[in-house]
Amino acid sequence: MKRIAKISWAIVAATFCVDDVRATGYFGPSVYLDEGGKNVDASPEFYWELEVKRLSREFHPAEKLVVPKKKETQADEDIRAIRNQDTAEADLKDFADALQAGEIKPPDPAKATQQHEAMRALIAQTNSPATATLPDEFSSEFSDYHRGAFAYRRGQEHWDEARKAWQELLNRPQQDRHYRTVWATFMLGKLALKLGDPMAVQWFQRTRELARAGFADSLGMAADSYGWEGRSEWKQEHPAKAAALFLTQLALGDESAVVSLKALIPDREPVEGMLNYGAEPEETSKWDNQQKREQEQKEVSKLKEAAQDPLLQRLVTVHILATAASVYSYEGESNNSAAKRGARWLAVIKEANLGQVGDAEYLGWAAYTNGDYKGAAHWLELSKGDTPAAWWLRAKLQRRAGKLADAAKSMANAWQTVRDNAAYTGWVAPPPSIEDEYGTYSERGSWAFEQSASGDLGGLRLARGDFVQALDILIKGKLWEDAAYVAERVLTANELKNYVDRQSDASTASVEKDEIAKLQYLLGRRLVREDRYAEAGPYLRRPYDTILEKYVKALKDGADNKLSKVERARALFTAAWLARYDGMELMGTEGAPDAFAESGNFEMPDLAQQRRSGVYQQVRYEKNGEQKTTNVPLVLKPSKQELQRLAMNKINPNARFHYRLIAGALAIKAAALLPDDSEELADVVNCAGLWVKDRDEKTGNRYFQIIEQRCRKTQIGRAAIAKHWFVDQKASWSQAQQEAYEAMHKELNLNTSPPE
């Protein structure tokens, strides 16, 4: 069921991305503080799975869940085959235990065992068209159960036979049915459920009573019975009873209850490709206005019933939050169904005039998501006020009121719990042996719950000028791109170095090793950009520390007046070549402009530019497909101190792949040392031009003028002048550099493909 939900959500997410395309063509989300930091002002993305797990901690069943055990030959999704195999193994083991304990006494134990195994094999192969007859089997509680299971598998026309067989089992004296009493009772419940018989509820309750009384429950049917009983109550339209049963099922560790609980929620928007427990999108799309009004009235009636039950009330609220869109997602759209749904629910709650409302802060979040900040404050006041959700909502409202210090303090209280899903939900269950590769997923979104909390707190720290603390929160919250912005554009190099060194020391570390390794490399590249080469080496990723040594030596030789001009020019061209082709790894920025975090494949949002200018570009697509770009003021405004640091830590030159412009400038320094109309001069200047022409056209034009003025008599110069631009040609120096570069990379076990 999760597989279906996850796949369909991928389709939904792809649809929404159209509304979130940046001017650069970059698809997000990746940077939480992008778009003016509006996420810090918006409602976080609530997760249905986390919220129902949080609610399930109030239930404390005595039963223990028995988790199916996947065999090596079984796929994760083949749950039926896994359970069938587990049932067969438990059946054989129970029979062997009964023989050994003397609970059953066949005249020929070996033959009885063979008969038992044959019967179990037959049951496994049986389906509706099966015509096989029952083989002989030693009469016992096991044979009674087998007769019922065989008839059950043959289909509905044989279910009465199944019921009679299991009833006969239960009519045996208690001492003769220790092993199959729970099994038979449970199956009678499932049979009643399939037939729509309300007695199913009593059978499942009886299953638990018998297990507690000491009858064997080798498959954990007592634990399973909560979910099946919940299904029966749901089919009888008793959602409140079903809710408690499904949450108990979840408290046992059975995550299938996460999906079952959705069936209890009224006024749900059907989603194509998902299990909707109601009318499908294809059907609702054909309804006329009258049908839509009638359906809405039915759903409102169900909402009113839910509002009267404390548990259903809380479930409806968190489902609305988990499926709600951000207040920013539909700006200008008055027919937002998610917003209307939230408003309907809040109106129903208000009309119910309840004396006490559980989890009032979550109703506050529903109001906040709809842009009703006064209503949010009202519900927050009615809440206990000390839950993580309450602290978080308080922080949002305080920030909107301009109380940054108070907001940061409140958000810190929320973050301490929200950053850890287990702490937030209080839900602890044994790890499933059947892996779910899709894991926890959002109903609508993009940011994990702990990421939203970390982004909000980190953003508040940033706005207040608590820069080191902002970095710490963002990196711990798995918001790498945001942390990188603070690390390379806001902190001083020394502040960053102190933080990295402290986190690299096991005795003072509080950040995961992988994150610190990335931060070390970011620091190394930043130190290179600031010409602090001696300090940079230890922080660079191997073997780029070795390449840095070659780069630094080339720079020193290029500046050494004791060497000839040609030797100095060759050294500078070596440095230029390394800057061009290893520049990303030596000095590339993690975020904009170079986007090392994306391996340079995509442009990244330029937070520094946004925060310096005070606006961000919002790109929207109208219904006619026309693109509309507007400048929108920042939500999270920078402090004066942050702006000063952005000016101090600016990237020079501030252009995409800025190291190519550095390479070009080094090549031009080399050219200044070479004689006019030499092939070496033309080769060096042409390379410089090829490197910068797509980054900075003005610089490219200036370099081309050098070819026109100083290289007219060279082979490359004549070709370039004829083309009126740089040419894809190599001469001796560039060829030698390429060969040396490839040899060095081969020696260092790096990619040796020819440079572009």
ChimeraX attribute file (.defattr): number of C-alpha atoms within 10 A of each C-alpha:
attribute: neighborCount
match mode: 1-to-1
recipient: residues
	/A:1	12
	/A:2	19
	/A:3	14
	/A:4	11
	/A:5	19
	/A:6	19
	/A:7	13
	/A:8	16
	/A:9	21
	/A:10	12
	/A:11	12
	/A:12	17
	/A:13	14
	/A:14	10
	/A:15	11
	/A:16	13
	/A:17	13
	/A:18	13
	/A:19	16
	/A:20	19
	/A:21	17
	/A:22	20
	/A:23	15
	/A:24	11
	/A:25	11
	/A:26	14
	/A:27	17
	/A:28	15
	/A:29	14
	/A:30	16
	/A:31	23
	/A:32	26
	/A:33	24
	/A:34	22
	/A:35	24
	/A:36	24
	/A:37	23
	/A:38	17
	/A:39	22
	/A:40	25
	/A:41	18
	/A:42	21
	/A:43	25
	/A:44	25
	/A:45	26
	/A:46	24
	/A:47	21
	/A:48	25
	/A:49	21
	/A:50	23
	/A:51	20
	/A:52	24
	/A:53	24
	/A:54	19
	/A:55	21
	/A:56	24
	/A:57	17
	/A:58	14
	/A:59	15
	/A:60	12
	/A:61	12
	/A:62	11
	/A:63	17
	/A:64	13
	/A:65	20
	/A:66	19
	/A:67	17
	/A:68	18
	/A:69	15
	/A:70	21
	/A:71	14
	/A:72	7
	/A:73	6
	/A:74	13
	/A:75	13
	/A:76	15
	/A:77	14
	/A:78	11
	/A:79	15
	/A:80	10
	/A:81	15
	/A:82	18
	/A:83	16
	/A:84	14
	/A:85	17
	/A:86	19
	/A:87	17
	/A:88	16
	/A:89	14
	/A:90	15
	/A:91	21
	/A:92	17
	/A:93	13
	/A:94	18
	/A:95	21
	/A:96	15
	/A:97	14
	/A:98	16
	/A:99	16
	/A:100	12
	/A:101	10
	/A:102	10
	/A:103	16
	/A:104	20
	/A:105	15
	/A:106	15
	/A:107	9
	/A:108	9
	/A:109	15
	/A:110	10
	/A:111	13
	/A:112	19
	/A:113	18
	/A:114	12
	/A:115	17
	/A:116	22
	/A:117	17
	/A:118	15
	/A:119	19
	/A:120	20
	/A:121	12
	/A:122	18
	/A:123	23
	/A:124	16
	/A:125	11
	/A:126	18
	/A:127	15
	/A:128	13
	/A:129	9
	/A:130	13
	/A:131	9
	/A:132	12
	/A:133	8
	/A:134	14
	/A:135	10
	/A:136	12
	/A:137	20
	/A:138	19
	/A:139	12
	/A:140	18
	/A:141	23
	/A:142	23
	/A:143	20
	/A:144	24
	/A:145	23
	/A:146	24
	/A:147	20
	/A:148	27
	/A:149	23
	/A:150	27
	/A:151	23
	/A:152	23
	/A:153	19
	/A:154	19
	/A:155	15
	/A:156	15
	/A:157	11
	/A:158	15
	/A:159	22
	/A:160	13
	/A:161	17
	/A:162	28
	/A:163	24
	/A:164	15
	/A:165	23
	/A:166	25
	/A:167	18
	/A:168	15
	/A:169	24
	/A:170	20
	/A:171	12
	/A:172	14
	/A:173	9
	/A:174	11
	/A:175	9
	/A:176	16
	/A:177	22
	/A:178	18
	/A:179	22
	/A:180	25
	/A:181	26
	/A:182	29
	/A:183	22
	/A:184	28
	/A:185	27
	/A:186	25
	/A:187	24
	/A:188	25
	/A:189	28
	/A:190	21
	/A:191	21
	/A:192	20
	/A:193	22
	/A:194	13
	/A:195	13
	/A:196	13
	/A:197	15
	/A:198	16
	/A:199	16
	/A:200	26
	/A:201	22
	/A:202	14
	/A:203	24
	/A:204	30
	/A:205	17
	/A:206	18
	/A:207	29
	/A:208	24
	/A:209	14
	/A:210	18
	/A:211	21
	/A:212	14
	/A:213	9
	/A:214	11
	/A:215	20
	/A:216	19
	/A:217	23
	/A:218	19
	/A:219	20
	/A:220	18
	/A:221	24
	/A:222	28
	/A:223	25
	/A:224	21
	/A:225	24
	/A:226	28
	/A:227	26
	/A:228	23
	/A:229	27
	/A:230	28
	/A:231	25
	/A:232	26
	/A:233	21
	/A:234	19
	/A:235	15
	/A:236	13
	/A:237	12
	/A:238	14
	/A:239	25
	/A:240	20
	/A:241	18
	/A:242	27
	/A:243	27
	/A:244	21
	/A:245	24
	/A:246	28
	/A:247	30
	/A:248	24
	/A:249	29
	/A:250	27
	/A:251	26
	/A:252	27
	/A:253	23
	/A:254	21
	/A:255	18
	/A:256	14
	/A:257	24
	/A:258	21
	/A:259	17
	/A:260	22
	/A:261	27
	/A:262	19
	/A:263	18
	/A:264	23
	/A:265	22
	/A:266	21
	/A:267	21
	/A:268	20
	/A:269	16
	/A:270	17
	/A:271	16
	/A:272	15
	/A:273	16
	/A:274	18
	/A:275	18
	/A:276	16
	/A:277	13
	/A:278	12
	/A:279	13
	/A:280	16
	/A:281	15
	/A:282	11
	/A:283	10
	/A:284	14
	/A:285	10
	/A:286	10
	/A:287	12
	/A:288	9
	/A:289	9
	/A:290	9
	/A:291	12
	/A:292	14
	/A:293	12
	/A:294	11
	/A:295	15
	/A:296	13
	/A:297	13
	/A:298	13
	/A:299	16
	/A:300	18
	/A:301	15
	/A:302	16
	/A:303	21
	/A:304	18
	/A:305	17
	/A:306	24
	/A:307	25
	/A:308	16
	/A:309	14
	/A:310	14
	/A:311	18
	/A:312	23
	/A:313	23
	/A:314	21
	/A:315	21
	/A:316	23
	/A:317	23
	/A:318	24
	/A:319	23
	/A:320	24
	/A:321	28
	/A:322	22
	/A:323	21
	/A:324	26
	/A:325	22
	/A:326	21
	/A:327	16
	/A:328	15
	/A:329	14
	/A:330	14
	/A:331	9
	/A:332	8
	/A:333	9
	/A:334	9
	/A:335	9
	/A:336	14
	/A:337	13
	/A:338	20
	/A:339	22
	/A:340	14
	/A:341	20
	/A:342	24
	/A:343	17
	/A:344	15
	/A:345	24
	/A:346	19
	/A:347	12
	/A:348	18
	/A:349	19
	/A:350	11
	/A:351	11
	/A:352	13
	/A:353	11
	/A:354	10
	/A:355	5
	/A:356	10
	/A:357	19
	/A:358	14
	/A:359	22
	/A:360	23
	/A:361	29
	/A:362	22
	/A:363	30
	/A:364	29
	/A:365	30
	/A:366	29
	/A:367	25
	/A:368	23
	/A:369	25
	/A:370	24
	/A:371	17
	/A:372	15
	/A:373	18
	/A:374	13
	/A:375	18
	/A:376	24
	/A:377	19
	/A:378	15
	/A:379	23
	/A:380	24
	/A:381	15
	/A:382	16
	/A:383	20
	/A:384	12
	/A:385	18
	/A:386	13
	/A:387	16
	/A:388	20
	/A:389	24
	/A:390	26
	/A:391	21
	/A:392	29
	/A:393	27
	/A:394	25
	/A:395	29
	/A:396	25
	/A:397	19
	/A:398	18
	/A:399	20
	/A:400	15
	/A:401	10
	/A:402	10
	/A:403	13
	/A:404	18
	/A:405	16
	/A:406	14
	/A:407	26
	/A:408	24
	/A:409	17
	/A:410	22
	/A:411	29
	/A:412	24
	/A:413	20
	/A:414	25
	/A:415	26
	/A:416	15
	/A:417	18
	/A:418	23
	/A:419	20
	/A:420	14
	/A:421	16
	/A:422	15
	/A:423	13
	/A:424	21
	/A:425	19
	/A:426	17
	/A:427	20
	/A:428	13
	/A:429	14
	/A:430	11
	/A:431	9
	/A:432	15
	/A:433	12
	/A:434	18
	/A:435	12
	/A:436	12
	/A:437	9
	/A:438	11
	/A:439	9
	/A:440	14
	/A:441	17
	/A:442	20
	/A:443	21
	/A:444	21
	/A:445	20
	/A:446	15
	/A:447	19
	/A:448	20
	/A:449	20
	/A:450	23
	/A:451	24
	/A:452	27
	/A:453	27
	/A:454	30
	/A:455	30
	/A:456	32
	/A:457	29
	/A:458	34
	/A:459	28
	/A:460	27
	/A:461	25
	/A:462	22
	/A:463	21
	/A:464	19
	/A:465	17
	/A:466	14
	/A:467	23
	/A:468	20
	/A:469	13
	/A:470	25
	/A:471	27
	/A:472	19
	/A:473	26
	/A:474	27
	/A:475	24
	/A:476	19
	/A:477	25
	/A:478	18
	/A:479	23
	/A:480	22
	/A:481	24
	/A:482	24
	/A:483	28
	/A:484	24
	/A:485	21
	/A:486	25
	/A:487	27
	/A:488	24
	/A:489	24
	/A:490	27
	/A:491	19
	/A:492	18
	/A:493	19
	/A:494	11
	/A:495	13
	/A:496	22
	/A:497	20
	/A:498	12
	/A:499	19
	/A:500	19
	/A:501	13
	/A:502	14
	/A:503	21
	/A:504	18
	/A:505	10
	/A:506	10
	/A:507	8
	/A:508	10
	/A:509	15
	/A:510	14
	/A:511	17
	/A:512	13
	/A:513	13
	/A:514	9
	/A:515	14
	/A:516	19
	/A:517	17
	/A:518	18
	/A:519	25
	/A:520	24
	/A:521	22
	/A:522	28
	/A:523	28
	/A:524	28
	/A:525	28
	/A:526	28
	/A:527	24
	/A:528	20
	/A:529	18
	/A:530	15
	/A:531	13
	/A:532	14
	/A:533	19
	/A:534	13
	/A:535	14
	/A:536	23
	/A:537	23
	/A:538	15
	/A:539	22
	/A:540	27
	/A:541	18
	/A:542	12
	/A:543	13
	/A:544	19
	/A:545	20
	/A:546	13
	/A:547	20
	/A:548	25
	/A:549	14
	/A:550	16
	/A:551	23
	/A:552	16
	/A:553	16
	/A:554	22
	/A:555	19
	/A:556	15
	/A:557	19
	/A:558	26
	/A:559	15
	/A:560	14
	/A:561	11
	/A:562	9
	/A:563	12
	/A:564	12
	/A:565	19
	/A:566	16
	/A:567	18
	/A:568	24
	/A:569	28
	/A:570	24
	/A:571	25
	/A:572	29
	/A:573	30
	/A:574	29
	/A:575	26
	/A:576	31
	/A:577	27
	/A:578	23
	/A:579	25
	/A:580	25
	/A:581	19
	/A:582	20
	/A:583	21
	/A:584	22
	/A:585	21
	/A:586	29
	/A:587	27
	/A:588	27
	/A:589	29
	/A:590	29
	/A:591	27
	/A:592	28
	/A:593	21
	/A:594	24
	/A:595	22
	/A:596	21
	/A:597	20
	/A:598	13
	/A:599	13
	/A:600	19
	/A:601	10
	/A:602	16
	/A:603	22
	/A:604	27
	/A:605	25
	/A:606	17
	/A:607	22
	/A:608	23
	/A:609	14
	/A:610	21
	/A:611	23
	/A:612	15
	/A:613	12
	/A:614	17
	/A:615	18
	/A:616	23
	/A:617	17
	/A:618	17
	/A:619	18
	/A:620	18
	/A:621	14
	/A:622	10
	/A:623	7
	/A:624	6
	/A:625	8
	/A:626	9
	/A:627	11
	/A:628	11
	/A:629	14
	/A:630	11
	/A:631	11
	/A:632	14
	/A:633	17
	/A:634	19
	/A:635	19
	/A:636	22
	/A:637	20
	/A:638	20
	/A:639	14
	/A:640	12
	/A:641	13
	/A:642	24
	/A:643	16
	/A:644	12
	/A:645	15
	/A:646	21
	/A:647	13
	/A:648	12
	/A:649	18
	/A:650	14
	/A:651	18
	/A:652	12
	/A:653	14
	/A:654	13
	/A:655	15
	/A:656	20
	/A:657	24
	/A:658	25
	/A:659	29
	/A:660	29
	/A:661	27
	/A:662	21
	/A:663	26
	/A:664	29
	/A:665	21
	/A:666	26
	/A:667	29
	/A:668	25
	/A:669	19
	/A:670	27
	/A:671	26
	/A:672	15
	/A:673	18
	/A:674	21
	/A:675	15
	/A:676	19
	/A:677	18
	/A:678	17
	/A:679	20
	/A:680	25
	/A:681	29
	/A:682	31
	/A:683	26
	/A:684	28
	/A:685	29
	/A:686	31
	/A:687	26
	/A:688	30
	/A:689	28
	/A:690	20
	/A:691	25
	/A:692	25
	/A:693	20
	/A:694	12
	/A:695	16
	/A:696	17
	/A:697	12
	/A:698	11
	/A:699	18
	/A:700	22
	/A:701	16
	/A:702	11
	/A:703	24
	/A:704	25
	/A:705	15
	/A:706	21
	/A:707	28
	/A:708	17
	/A:709	12
	/A:710	19
	/A:711	27
	/A:712	19
	/A:713	16
	/A:714	19
	/A:715	16
	/A:716	27
	/A:717	29
	/A:718	16
	/A:719	16
	/A:720	22
	/A:721	17
	/A:722	11
	/A:723	10
	/A:724	11
	/A:725	21
	/A:726	25
	/A:727	18
	/A:728	11
	/A:729	14
	/A:730	18
	/A:731	17
	/A:732	12
	/A:733	18
	/A:734	19
	/A:735	13
	/A:736	13
	/A:737	16
	/A:738	18
	/A:739	14
	/A:740	13
	/A:741	21
	/A:742	18
	/A:743	14
	/A:744	14
	/A:745	16
	/A:746	13
	/A:747	10
	/A:748	15
	/A:749	10
	/A:750	13
	/A:751	10
	/A:752	15
	/A:753	10
	/A:754	10
	/A:755	12
	/A:756	7
